[in-house]
């Protein structure tokens, strides 16, 4: 058994919070993790923040060579928030820079409730090669960025914000530094529902030509072509094909690595459910995409398949080869004890994608002892899955978060198998990226 638990705990004690190790292997595999220490798991139900944590602060943790016998965990203190989907973090394709969105700023003195937190509007760039200070640039992107994504070429970042009529924001990237921000509205007709938030999620198509935007207020996903001028800045966004109707509240989504499909996790939330979150099942909607470059009537996206998803499946991730899809399911772990929907455990689900038909086959659901599992990342080989855990129950020490390591077994029917490896991190783990 590897000694990840012991090494990770030691690293958190010995490495200064604003300094990384002096050398990183340039091609080493890394898993990056955000932790928000203010928002306890029950905050969405009660509105109450957790007590001030004198030991931990908001943290970006860099796990280098996580699958080796000598992984390294390096923390950086950086403001971030668990509010919204697990999309506040991304990594440049060369692995040199991380980008962190600040949805809410740091809690003011005396603040005890979620509605007392000031709205954030900033993305920060973090250099990962040991430079000091690690934060090299920042840019005001728009109010409460819900999700950010770096283009496959690495020279452009997109964010979805809550600013009316200018929800999409694009920022050029050069060596980790930001260029001027360009904003666009989604140009949508008024929604018929009563959810004030238009969108929670944005993703780049693997071609780098298009983006997907999940429209939670109207249960749709829209695709846009990103038009760039000679200076590489974004000059326009154009609808690419038809908007696609998903099921209710398509919170997050992922493109398959080959770009043929886009899968949304429709969590079924809404003002017409008990407590807004009171539905115990979700739906996964598979969208078959038009061919890259298709225009007019040929740019037709269709839905070949839907399937039952997990309860509160806030995170989905494809394996690098596109064969498997994993979801982490909150279930009732964020409910106050005594609530009708409270559950002791959360879960993980494993699906297999038929790349010819777009059908997703469920291979099973496995319990996980952590509270609010958010954030998923596969290793480069696609054999292991890194699973974010907000915190654990009934710990004798101060509550902490973790990244658990699970593996995919393909002997017989594919399954998820828990390993004994985990990285202990500050509480409030909510977003993971790997490369």
GUZABA-285622 format. One record per residue (C-alpha): residue number from 0; residue in three letters; x, y, z; chain. Coordinates in Angstrom, 1 decimal. Example, Ala and Ser with C-alpha at 12.3 -4.5 7.8 and 13.67 -1.06 7.14 Angstrom:
# GUZABA-285622
> loza | base | x | y | z | zafi
> 0 | ALA | 12.3 | -4.5 | 7.8 | A
> 1 | SER | 13.7 | -1.1 | 7.1 | A
# end
This chain:
# GUZABA-285622
> loza | base | x | y | z | zafi
> 0 | UNK | 0.0 | 0.0 | 0.0 | A
> 1 | UNK | 1.3 | 3.4 | -0.9 | A
> 2 | UNK | 1.8 | 6.0 | 1.9 | A
> 3 | UNK | -0.2 | 8.9 | 0.4 | A
> 4 | UNK | -2.0 | 9.6 | 3.6 | A
> 5 | UNK | 1.2 | 10.0 | 5.7 | A
> 6 | UNK | 3.1 | 12.0 | 3.0 | A
> 7 | UNK | 0.2 | 14.3 | 2.3 | A
> 8 | UNK | -0.3 | 15.1 | 5.9 | A
> 9 | UNK | 3.4 | 15.8 | 6.4 | A
> 10 | UNK | 3.5 | 18.1 | 3.3 | A
> 11 | UNK | 0.7 | 20.2 | 4.6 | A
> 12 | UNK | 2.7 | 20.9 | 7.7 | A
> 13 | UNK | 6.1 | 21.5 | 6.2 | A
> 14 | UNK | 5.5 | 23.5 | 3.0 | A
> 15 | UNK | 4.8 | 27.3 | 3.5 | A
> 16 | UNK | 1.4 | 28.3 | 2.3 | A
> 17 | UNK | 2.7 | 30.8 | -0.3 | A
> 18 | UNK | 5.7 | 28.8 | -1.6 | A
> 19 | UNK | 5.8 | 25.7 | -3.8 | A
> 20 | UNK | 8.7 | 23.3 | -4.0 | A
> 21 | UNK | 11.6 | 24.6 | -5.9 | A
> 22 | UNK | 11.5 | 22.0 | -8.7 | A
> 23 | UNK | 8.7 | 20.2 | -10.4 | A
> 24 | UNK | 9.3 | 17.6 | -13.2 | A
> 25 | UNK | 8.0 | 19.6 | -16.2 | A
> 26 | UNK | 5.8 | 16.7 | -17.5 | A
> 27 | UNK | 4.8 | 15.4 | -14.1 | A
> 28 | UNK | 1.1 | 14.5 | -13.6 | A
> 29 | UNK | -0.7 | 17.0 | -11.3 | A
> 30 | UNK | -4.0 | 17.1 | -9.6 | A
> 31 | UNK | -5.2 | 20.6 | -8.5 | A
> 32 | UNK | -7.8 | 21.0 | -5.8 | A
> 33 | UNK | -9.8 | 23.9 | -4.4 | A
> 34 | UNK | -11.0 | 24.1 | -0.8 | A
> 35 | UNK | -13.4 | 26.7 | 0.7 | A
> 36 | UNK | -13.3 | 26.7 | 4.5 | A
> 37 | UNK | -16.3 | 29.0 | 5.1 | A
> 38 | UNK | -19.2 | 27.2 | 3.5 | A
> 39 | UNK | -20.1 | 24.1 | 5.5 | A
> 40 | UNK | -22.1 | 21.3 | 3.8 | A
> 41 | UNK | -25.4 | 22.5 | 5.3 | A
> 42 | UNK | -25.1 | 26.1 | 4.1 | A
> 43 | UNK | -27.5 | 25.7 | 1.2 | A
> 44 | UNK | -30.2 | 24.5 | 3.5 | A
> 45 | UNK | -29.6 | 26.8 | 6.5 | A
> 46 | UNK | -27.8 | 29.8 | 5.1 | A
> 47 | UNK | -25.3 | 29.6 | 8.0 | A
> 48 | UNK | -21.6 | 29.7 | 7.4 | A
> 49 | UNK | -19.3 | 27.5 | 9.5 | A
> 50 | UNK | -17.2 | 28.8 | 12.4 | A
> 51 | UNK | -14.0 | 30.7 | 11.5 | A
> 52 | UNK | -11.2 | 28.1 | 10.9 | A
> 53 | UNK | -8.0 | 29.4 | 12.5 | A
> 54 | UNK | -6.0 | 26.4 | 11.2 | A
> 55 | UNK | -7.1 | 26.5 | 7.5 | A
> 56 | UNK | -8.0 | 29.1 | 4.9 | A
> 57 | UNK | -9.2 | 28.9 | 1.3 | A
> 58 | UNK | -6.6 | 26.8 | -0.5 | A
> 59 | UNK | -5.4 | 25.6 | -3.8 | A
> 60 | UNK | -3.6 | 22.3 | -3.3 | A
> 61 | UNK | -1.2 | 21.0 | -5.9 | A
> 62 | UNK | -0.7 | 17.2 | -5.9 | A
> 63 | UNK | 2.3 | 16.3 | -8.0 | A
> 64 | UNK | 2.9 | 12.7 | -9.2 | A
> 65 | UNK | -0.3 | 11.5 | -7.4 | A
> 66 | UNK | 0.1 | 7.9 | -8.6 | A
> 67 | UNK | 3.7 | 7.5 | -7.5 | A
> 68 | UNK | 5.1 | 6.2 | -4.3 | A
> 69 | UNK | 6.4 | 9.7 | -3.4 | A
> 70 | UNK | 3.6 | 12.3 | -4.2 | A
> 71 | UNK | 4.0 | 15.9 | -3.2 | A
> 72 | UNK | 1.2 | 18.1 | -1.9 | A
> 73 | UNK | 1.8 | 21.9 | -2.0 | A
> 74 | UNK | -0.8 | 24.4 | -0.7 | A
> 75 | UNK | -1.3 | 28.0 | -1.8 | A
> 76 | UNK | -3.7 | 30.3 | 0.1 | A
> 77 | UNK | -6.1 | 31.7 | -2.5 | A
> 78 | UNK | -9.7 | 33.0 | -2.2 | A
> 79 | UNK | -12.3 | 30.7 | -3.7 | A
> 80 | UNK | -15.9 | 29.7 | -3.0 | A
> 81 | UNK | -17.9 | 26.5 | -3.0 | A
> 82 | UNK | -20.9 | 28.4 | -4.2 | A
> 83 | UNK | -22.1 | 27.2 | -7.6 | A
> 84 | UNK | -20.9 | 24.2 | -9.7 | A
> 85 | UNK | -17.4 | 22.6 | -9.4 | A
> 86 | UNK | -16.1 | 24.8 | -12.2 | A
> 87 | UNK | -14.0 | 27.6 | -10.5 | A
> 88 | UNK | -10.6 | 26.1 | -11.5 | A
> 89 | UNK | -8.8 | 25.2 | -14.7 | A
> 90 | UNK | -5.3 | 24.5 | -15.8 | A
> 91 | UNK | -3.3 | 25.6 | -18.9 | A
> 92 | UNK | -2.6 | 22.8 | -21.4 | A
> 93 | UNK | 1.1 | 23.0 | -20.7 | A
> 94 | UNK | 0.4 | 22.6 | -16.9 | A
> 95 | UNK | 2.4 | 25.7 | -16.0 | A
> 96 | UNK | -0.6 | 27.9 | -14.8 | A
> 97 | UNK | -3.8 | 27.4 | -12.8 | A
> 98 | UNK | -6.7 | 29.8 | -13.0 | A
> 99 | UNK | -9.0 | 30.3 | -10.0 | A
> 100 | UNK | -12.3 | 32.1 | -10.1 | A
> 101 | UNK | -13.5 | 34.0 | -7.0 | A
> 102 | UNK | -17.3 | 33.6 | -6.9 | A
> 103 | UNK | -17.6 | 35.1 | -3.4 | A
> 104 | UNK | -14.8 | 37.2 | -1.7 | A
> 105 | UNK | -13.5 | 36.5 | 1.7 | A
> 106 | UNK | -16.0 | 36.7 | 4.6 | A
> 107 | UNK | -16.1 | 40.1 | 6.3 | A
> 108 | UNK | -15.4 | 40.3 | 10.0 | A
> 109 | UNK | -18.5 | 39.2 | 11.9 | A
> 110 | UNK | -20.3 | 37.6 | 8.9 | A
> 111 | UNK | -22.1 | 34.4 | 9.8 | A
> 112 | UNK | -24.4 | 33.9 | 6.9 | A
> 113 | UNK | -24.1 | 33.1 | 3.2 | A
> 114 | UNK | -26.0 | 36.3 | 2.2 | A
> 115 | UNK | -23.4 | 38.4 | 4.1 | A
> 116 | UNK | -20.5 | 37.4 | 1.7 | A
> 117 | UNK | -19.6 | 40.0 | -0.8 | A
> 118 | UNK | -19.9 | 38.9 | -4.5 | A
> 119 | UNK | -16.7 | 38.1 | -6.3 | A
> 120 | UNK | -15.7 | 39.1 | -9.8 | A
> 121 | UNK | -12.1 | 38.1 | -10.3 | A
> 122 | UNK | -10.0 | 35.3 | -11.8 | A
> 123 | UNK | -6.4 | 34.9 | -10.6 | A
> 124 | UNK | -3.5 | 33.2 | -12.4 | A
> 125 | UNK | -1.2 | 31.0 | -10.4 | A
> 126 | UNK | 2.2 | 29.9 | -11.7 | A
> 127 | UNK | 3.0 | 26.3 | -10.7 | A
> 128 | UNK | 6.8 | 26.0 | -11.2 | A
> 129 | UNK | 7.8 | 27.3 | -7.7 | A
> 130 | UNK | 7.9 | 31.0 | -8.5 | A
> 131 | UNK | 7.3 | 33.4 | -5.7 | A
> 132 | UNK | 4.8 | 34.9 | -5.3 | A
> 133 | UNK | 2.8 | 32.3 | -7.2 | A
> 134 | UNK | -0.1 | 34.6 | -8.1 | A
> 135 | UNK | 1.1 | 36.4 | -11.2 | A
> 136 | UNK | -2.0 | 38.2 | -12.5 | A
> 137 | UNK | -5.6 | 38.9 | -11.9 | A
> 138 | UNK | -8.5 | 40.2 | -13.9 | A
> 139 | UNK | -12.1 | 41.4 | -13.1 | A
> 140 | UNK | -14.2 | 39.1 | -15.3 | A
> 141 | UNK | -17.8 | 39.9 | -14.2 | A
> 142 | UNK | -20.1 | 39.3 | -11.3 | A
> 143 | UNK | -20.0 | 35.9 | -9.6 | A
> 144 | UNK | -18.3 | 33.7 | -12.2 | A
> 145 | UNK | -20.0 | 30.4 | -12.1 | A
> 146 | UNK | -17.5 | 28.4 | -14.2 | A
> 147 | UNK | -14.4 | 29.0 | -16.2 | A
> 148 | UNK | -12.7 | 27.0 | -18.9 | A
> 149 | UNK | -9.3 | 27.4 | -20.8 | A
> 150 | UNK | -9.4 | 26.8 | -24.5 | A
> 151 | UNK | -7.7 | 23.7 | -25.9 | A
> 152 | UNK | -5.1 | 26.0 | -27.5 | A
> 153 | UNK | -4.4 | 27.6 | -24.1 | A
> 154 | UNK | -4.6 | 31.2 | -25.3 | A
> 155 | UNK | -8.2 | 32.1 | -24.2 | A
> 156 | UNK | -10.3 | 31.6 | -21.1 | A
> 157 | UNK | -14.1 | 31.8 | -21.0 | A
> 158 | UNK | -16.3 | 32.5 | -18.0 | A
> 159 | UNK | -20.0 | 32.4 | -17.4 | A
> 160 | UNK | -21.2 | 35.1 | -15.0 | A
> 161 | UNK | -24.5 | 36.4 | -13.6 | A
> 162 | UNK | -24.3 | 39.8 | -15.3 | A
> 163 | UNK | -27.5 | 40.5 | -17.3 | A
> 164 | UNK | -26.9 | 40.7 | -21.1 | A
> 165 | UNK | -23.2 | 40.2 | -20.7 | A
> 166 | UNK | -23.0 | 36.7 | -19.2 | A
> 167 | UNK | -20.1 | 35.4 | -21.3 | A
> 168 | UNK | -16.7 | 36.8 | -20.8 | A
> 169 | UNK | -13.5 | 36.0 | -22.8 | A
> 170 | UNK | -10.0 | 36.9 | -21.8 | A
> 171 | UNK | -6.8 | 36.3 | -23.9 | A
> 172 | UNK | -3.9 | 34.5 | -22.1 | A
> 173 | UNK | -0.2 | 34.9 | -22.7 | A
> 174 | UNK | 2.3 | 33.2 | -20.4 | A
> 175 | UNK | -0.3 | 33.3 | -17.6 | A
> 176 | UNK | -1.2 | 36.9 | -18.0 | A
> 177 | UNK | -4.6 | 38.3 | -18.9 | A
> 178 | UNK | -5.5 | 40.5 | -21.8 | A
> 179 | UNK | -8.5 | 42.7 | -22.1 | A
> 180 | UNK | -11.9 | 41.3 | -21.3 | A
> 181 | UNK | -14.6 | 41.0 | -24.0 | A
> 182 | UNK | -18.2 | 40.4 | -22.8 | A
> 183 | UNK | -21.2 | 39.0 | -24.7 | A
> 184 | UNK | -24.9 | 38.5 | -23.9 | A
> 185 | UNK | -26.5 | 35.2 | -24.6 | A
> 186 | UNK | -29.3 | 36.9 | -26.7 | A
> 187 | UNK | -32.1 | 34.8 | -25.3 | A
> 188 | UNK | -35.8 | 35.4 | -25.1 | A
> 189 | UNK | -37.1 | 35.8 | -21.6 | A
> 190 | UNK | -37.4 | 32.6 | -19.7 | A
> 191 | UNK | -40.9 | 31.4 | -18.6 | A
> 192 | UNK | -39.6 | 30.0 | -15.3 | A
> 193 | UNK | -38.8 | 31.8 | -12.1 | A
> 194 | UNK | -35.1 | 30.9 | -11.6 | A
> 195 | UNK | -33.2 | 34.2 | -11.7 | A
> 196 | UNK | -29.9 | 32.5 | -12.9 | A
> 197 | UNK | -29.6 | 31.9 | -16.6 | A
> 198 | UNK | -26.6 | 29.7 | -16.8 | A
> 199 | UNK | -24.2 | 27.8 | -14.5 | A
> 200 | UNK | -21.8 | 26.2 | -16.9 | A
> 201 | UNK | -19.5 | 26.7 | -19.9 | A
> 202 | UNK | -17.2 | 24.2 | -21.6 | A
> 203 | UNK | -15.0 | 24.2 | -24.7 | A
> 204 | UNK | -15.5 | 21.7 | -27.5 | A
> 205 | UNK | -12.3 | 19.8 | -28.1 | A
> 206 | UNK | -11.9 | 21.5 | -31.5 | A
> 207 | UNK | -11.6 | 24.9 | -29.7 | A
> 208 | UNK | -14.1 | 26.4 | -32.2 | A
> 209 | UNK | -17.3 | 26.1 | -30.0 | A
> 210 | UNK | -18.5 | 26.4 | -26.5 | A
> 211 | UNK | -21.4 | 24.8 | -24.7 | A
> 212 | UNK | -23.5 | 26.9 | -22.3 | A
> 213 | UNK | -26.0 | 25.1 | -19.9 | A
> 214 | UNK | -29.1 | 27.2 | -19.5 | A
> 215 | UNK | -30.7 | 26.1 | -16.2 | A
> 216 | UNK | -33.6 | 28.6 | -16.3 | A
> 217 | UNK | -35.0 | 27.0 | -19.5 | A
> 218 | UNK | -33.7 | 23.4 | -19.3 | A
> 219 | UNK | -31.6 | 23.7 | -22.5 | A
> 220 | UNK | -28.0 | 23.7 | -23.6 | A
> 221 | UNK | -26.8 | 26.1 | -26.3 | A
> 222 | UNK | -23.8 | 25.9 | -28.5 | A
> 223 | UNK | -21.9 | 28.9 | -29.9 | A
> 224 | UNK | -19.1 | 29.3 | -32.4 | A
> 225 | UNK | -16.4 | 31.6 | -31.0 | A
> 226 | UNK | -15.2 | 34.0 | -33.8 | A
> 227 | UNK | -11.7 | 35.4 | -33.4 | A
> 228 | UNK | -10.1 | 38.3 | -35.1 | A
> 229 | UNK | -6.6 | 38.6 | -36.5 | A
> 230 | UNK | -5.3 | 39.7 | -33.1 | A
> 231 | UNK | -6.8 | 36.5 | -31.6 | A
> 232 | UNK | -9.3 | 38.4 | -29.5 | A
> 233 | UNK | -13.0 | 37.3 | -29.6 | A
> 234 | UNK | -15.0 | 39.5 | -32.1 | A
> 235 | UNK | -18.3 | 37.6 | -31.9 | A
> 236 | UNK | -20.2 | 34.5 | -30.8 | A
> 237 | UNK | -22.6 | 32.9 | -33.2 | A
> 238 | UNK | -25.2 | 30.2 | -32.4 | A
> 239 | UNK | -24.0 | 26.8 | -33.6 | A
> 240 | UNK | -26.9 | 24.8 | -34.6 | A
> 241 | UNK | -30.1 | 24.4 | -32.5 | A
> 242 | UNK | -30.5 | 24.7 | -28.8 | A
> 243 | UNK | -31.2 | 21.3 | -27.3 | A
> 244 | UNK | -33.8 | 20.6 | -24.6 | A
> 245 | UNK | -32.4 | 18.6 | -21.8 | A
> 246 | UNK | -34.2 | 17.5 | -18.6 | A
> 247 | UNK | -34.7 | 19.8 | -15.7 | A
> 248 | UNK | -31.9 | 22.0 | -14.4 | A
> 249 | UNK | -28.8 | 20.9 | -16.5 | A
> 250 | UNK | -26.3 | 21.9 | -13.9 | A
> 251 | UNK | -23.1 | 20.7 | -15.5 | A
> 252 | UNK | -22.0 | 19.0 | -18.6 | A
> 253 | UNK | -19.0 | 17.5 | -20.4 | A
> 254 | UNK | -17.9 | 16.9 | -24.0 | A
> 255 | UNK | -16.7 | 13.4 | -24.9 | A
> 256 | UNK | -13.0 | 13.6 | -25.7 | A
> 257 | UNK | -13.7 | 12.9 | -29.4 | A
> 258 | UNK | -16.1 | 15.8 | -29.5 | A
> 259 | UNK | -19.0 | 13.7 | -30.8 | A
> 260 | UNK | -21.2 | 14.0 | -27.7 | A
> 261 | UNK | -22.1 | 16.4 | -24.9 | A
> 262 | UNK | -23.6 | 14.9 | -21.7 | A
> 263 | UNK | -25.5 | 17.0 | -19.2 | A
> 264 | UNK | -26.3 | 16.2 | -15.6 | A
> 265 | UNK | -29.9 | 17.4 | -15.0 | A
> 266 | UNK | -30.3 | 17.5 | -11.2 | A
> 267 | UNK | -34.1 | 18.3 | -11.3 | A
> 268 | UNK | -33.9 | 21.2 | -8.8 | A
> 269 | UNK | -36.3 | 24.1 | -8.9 | A
> 270 | UNK | -38.8 | 26.3 | -7.0 | A
> 271 | UNK | -41.5 | 23.7 | -7.7 | A
> 272 | UNK | -39.7 | 21.1 | -5.6 | A
> 273 | UNK | -39.5 | 20.7 | -1.8 | A
> 274 | UNK | -36.8 | 23.1 | -0.6 | A
> 275 | UNK | -35.6 | 23.6 | -4.2 | A
> 276 | UNK | -33.3 | 20.6 | -4.0 | A
> 277 | UNK | -35.9 | 18.0 | -3.0 | A
> 278 | UNK | -35.6 | 15.4 | -5.8 | A
> 279 | UNK | -33.8 | 12.1 | -5.2 | A
> 280 | UNK | -33.0 | 11.3 | -8.8 | A
> 281 | UNK | -31.3 | 13.0 | -11.7 | A
> 282 | UNK | -31.1 | 12.5 | -15.4 | A
> 283 | UNK | -28.2 | 12.3 | -17.8 | A
> 284 | UNK | -28.9 | 13.7 | -21.3 | A
> 285 | UNK | -26.7 | 12.7 | -24.2 | A
> 286 | UNK | -26.5 | 15.2 | -27.1 | A
> 287 | UNK | -25.1 | 14.0 | -30.4 | A
> 288 | UNK | -23.3 | 17.0 | -31.9 | A
> 289 | UNK | -23.3 | 18.2 | -35.5 | A
> 290 | UNK | -20.0 | 17.7 | -37.4 | A
> 291 | UNK | -17.4 | 20.3 | -36.8 | A
> 292 | UNK | -17.7 | 23.0 | -39.4 | A
> 293 | UNK | -21.4 | 22.2 | -40.1 | A
> 294 | UNK | -23.6 | 25.3 | -40.7 | A
> 295 | UNK | -27.3 | 26.0 | -41.4 | A
> 296 | UNK | -29.6 | 23.0 | -41.5 | A
> 297 | UNK | -26.6 | 20.6 | -41.4 | A
> 298 | UNK | -25.7 | 21.9 | -37.9 | A
> 299 | UNK | -28.3 | 19.8 | -36.2 | A
> 300 | UNK | -27.7 | 18.5 | -32.6 | A
> 301 | UNK | -30.0 | 15.6 | -31.5 | A
> 302 | UNK | -30.6 | 13.7 | -28.3 | A
> 303 | UNK | -30.1 | 9.9 | -28.9 | A
> 304 | UNK | -30.4 | 8.8 | -25.2 | A
> 305 | UNK | -31.3 | 9.8 | -21.7 | A
> 306 | UNK | -30.8 | 7.7 | -18.6 | A
> 307 | UNK | -31.4 | 7.8 | -14.9 | A
> 308 | UNK | -28.6 | 9.7 | -13.0 | A
> 309 | UNK | -27.5 | 9.9 | -9.4 | A
> 310 | UNK | -29.1 | 12.0 | -6.7 | A
> 311 | UNK | -27.4 | 15.3 | -6.8 | A
> 312 | UNK | -24.9 | 14.4 | -9.5 | A
> 313 | UNK | -23.0 | 17.7 | -9.4 | A
> 314 | UNK | -19.8 | 16.5 | -11.0 | A
> 315 | UNK | -19.3 | 14.4 | -14.2 | A
> 316 | UNK | -16.0 | 13.3 | -15.8 | A
> 317 | UNK | -15.1 | 11.3 | -18.9 | A
> 318 | UNK | -12.1 | 9.0 | -19.0 | A
> 319 | UNK | -9.4 | 10.1 | -21.4 | A
> 320 | UNK | -10.4 | 7.5 | -24.0 | A
> 321 | UNK | -14.1 | 8.5 | -23.7 | A
> 322 | UNK | -15.2 | 5.0 | -22.8 | A
> 323 | UNK | -16.4 | 5.7 | -19.2 | A
> 324 | UNK | -18.3 | 8.5 | -17.5 | A
> 325 | UNK | -18.2 | 8.9 | -13.7 | A
> 326 | UNK | -20.6 | 11.0 | -11.6 | A
> 327 | UNK | -20.2 | 11.9 | -8.0 | A
> 328 | UNK | -23.6 | 12.1 | -6.2 | A
> 329 | UNK | -24.2 | 14.3 | -3.2 | A
> 330 | UNK | -27.3 | 12.4 | -2.1 | A
> 331 | UNK | -28.5 | 13.8 | 1.2 | A
> 332 | UNK | -25.1 | 14.3 | 2.8 | A
> 333 | UNK | -25.6 | 18.1 | 2.8 | A
> 334 | UNK | -28.9 | 18.0 | 4.6 | A
> 335 | UNK | -29.1 | 18.9 | 8.4 | A
> 336 | UNK | -29.3 | 15.8 | 10.6 | A
> 337 | UNK | -33.0 | 15.0 | 11.3 | A
> 338 | UNK | -34.0 | 16.1 | 7.8 | A
> 339 | UNK | -36.2 | 13.6 | 5.9 | A
> 340 | UNK | -33.6 | 13.6 | 3.1 | A
> 341 | UNK | -30.5 | 13.3 | 5.3 | A
> 342 | UNK | -28.2 | 10.4 | 4.3 | A
> 343 | UNK | -25.0 | 9.1 | 5.9 | A
> 344 | UNK | -23.2 | 8.4 | 2.7 | A
> 345 | UNK | -22.9 | 9.9 | -0.8 | A
> 346 | UNK | -22.1 | 7.8 | -3.9 | A
> 347 | UNK | -20.3 | 7.4 | -7.2 | A
> 348 | UNK | -21.8 | 6.0 | -10.4 | A
> 349 | UNK | -20.0 | 4.5 | -13.4 | A
> 350 | UNK | -21.4 | 4.6 | -16.9 | A
> 351 | UNK | -20.1 | 3.3 | -20.2 | A
> 352 | UNK | -20.7 | 5.3 | -23.4 | A
> 353 | UNK | -21.5 | 3.5 | -26.7 | A
> 354 | UNK | -19.6 | 5.8 | -29.1 | A
> 355 | UNK | -21.7 | 4.7 | -32.0 | A
> 356 | UNK | -25.2 | 5.2 | -30.5 | A
> 357 | UNK | -24.6 | 7.6 | -27.7 | A
> 358 | UNK | -26.2 | 5.4 | -25.1 | A
> 359 | UNK | -25.0 | 5.4 | -21.6 | A
> 360 | UNK | -25.0 | 2.0 | -19.7 | A
> 361 | UNK | -25.0 | 2.2 | -15.9 | A
> 362 | UNK | -22.6 | -0.4 | -14.4 | A
> 363 | UNK | -23.4 | 0.4 | -10.8 | A
> 364 | UNK | -23.4 | 2.9 | -7.9 | A
> 365 | UNK | -21.0 | 2.7 | -5.0 | A
> 366 | UNK | -21.3 | 4.3 | -1.6 | A
> 367 | UNK | -18.6 | 6.8 | -0.4 | A
> 368 | UNK | -18.3 | 7.8 | 3.2 | A
> 369 | UNK | -17.4 | 11.4 | 2.6 | A
> 370 | UNK | -19.8 | 14.4 | 2.7 | A
> 371 | UNK | -20.6 | 16.3 | -0.5 | A
> 372 | UNK | -18.3 | 14.7 | -3.0 | A
> 373 | UNK | -17.5 | 17.3 | -5.6 | A
> 374 | UNK | -14.8 | 17.4 | -8.2 | A
> 375 | UNK | -13.6 | 14.5 | -10.3 | A
> 376 | UNK | -10.5 | 13.9 | -12.4 | A
> 377 | UNK | -9.0 | 10.9 | -14.2 | A
> 378 | UNK | -5.4 | 10.1 | -14.2 | A
> 379 | UNK | -3.6 | 10.2 | -17.6 | A
> 380 | UNK | -4.0 | 6.5 | -18.1 | A
> 381 | UNK | -7.7 | 6.5 | -17.3 | A
> 382 | UNK | -7.4 | 3.7 | -14.7 | A
> 383 | UNK | -7.8 | 5.8 | -11.6 | A
> 384 | UNK | -10.3 | 8.5 | -10.6 | A
> 385 | UNK | -9.5 | 11.3 | -8.1 | A
> 386 | UNK | -12.7 | 12.1 | -6.0 | A
> 387 | UNK | -13.1 | 15.3 | -4.0 | A
> 388 | UNK | -14.6 | 15.0 | -0.5 | A
> 389 | UNK | -15.7 | 18.1 | 1.2 | A
> 390 | UNK | -15.1 | 16.6 | 4.7 | A
> 391 | UNK | -15.8 | 13.5 | 6.8 | A
> 392 | UNK | -18.3 | 12.9 | 9.6 | A
> 393 | UNK | -17.4 | 12.2 | 13.2 | A
> 394 | UNK | -13.7 | 12.9 | 13.1 | A
> 395 | UNK | -11.8 | 13.3 | 16.3 | A
> 396 | UNK | -9.4 | 15.8 | 14.8 | A
> 397 | UNK | -10.5 | 19.1 | 13.1 | A
> 398 | UNK | -12.7 | 18.3 | 10.1 | A
> 399 | UNK | -10.7 | 18.1 | 6.9 | A
> 400 | UNK | -11.4 | 17.4 | 3.2 | A
> 401 | UNK | -9.7 | 14.9 | 1.0 | A
> 402 | UNK | -9.1 | 13.5 | -2.4 | A
> 403 | UNK | -9.8 | 9.8 | -2.5 | A
> 404 | UNK | -8.3 | 7.5 | -5.2 | A
> 405 | UNK | -10.6 | 5.0 | -6.8 | A
> 406 | UNK | -9.8 | 2.7 | -9.7 | A
> 407 | UNK | -11.8 | 1.3 | -12.6 | A
> 408 | UNK | -11.8 | -2.5 | -12.8 | A
> 409 | UNK | -12.6 | -3.9 | -16.2 | A
> 410 | UNK | -12.4 | -7.6 | -15.1 | A
> 411 | UNK | -15.9 | -8.8 | -15.9 | A
> 412 | UNK | -18.4 | -6.1 | -15.6 | A
> 413 | UNK | -16.7 | -2.7 | -15.2 | A
> 414 | UNK | -16.8 | -1.4 | -11.6 | A
> 415 | UNK | -15.4 | 1.3 | -9.4 | A
> 416 | UNK | -13.1 | 0.1 | -6.6 | A
> 417 | UNK | -12.0 | 2.2 | -3.6 | A
> 418 | UNK | -8.3 | 2.1 | -2.9 | A
> 419 | UNK | -6.7 | 2.9 | 0.5 | A
> 420 | UNK | -5.0 | 5.9 | -1.0 | A
> 421 | UNK | -6.2 | 9.4 | -0.1 | A
> 422 | UNK | -4.8 | 12.9 | 0.2 | A
> 423 | UNK | -5.9 | 14.8 | 3.3 | A
> 424 | UNK | -6.5 | 18.4 | 2.5 | A
> 425 | UNK | -8.2 | 21.5 | 4.1 | A
> 426 | UNK | -12.0 | 21.2 | 4.5 | A
> 427 | UNK | -14.4 | 22.3 | 1.9 | A
> 428 | UNK | -12.9 | 20.5 | -1.2 | A
> 429 | UNK | -15.1 | 21.3 | -4.1 | A
> 430 | UNK | -13.3 | 21.4 | -7.5 | A
> 431 | UNK | -10.6 | 19.2 | -9.0 | A
> 432 | UNK | -8.7 | 19.4 | -12.3 | A
> 433 | UNK | -5.9 | 17.1 | -13.5 | A
> 434 | UNK | -3.3 | 17.0 | -16.2 | A
# end
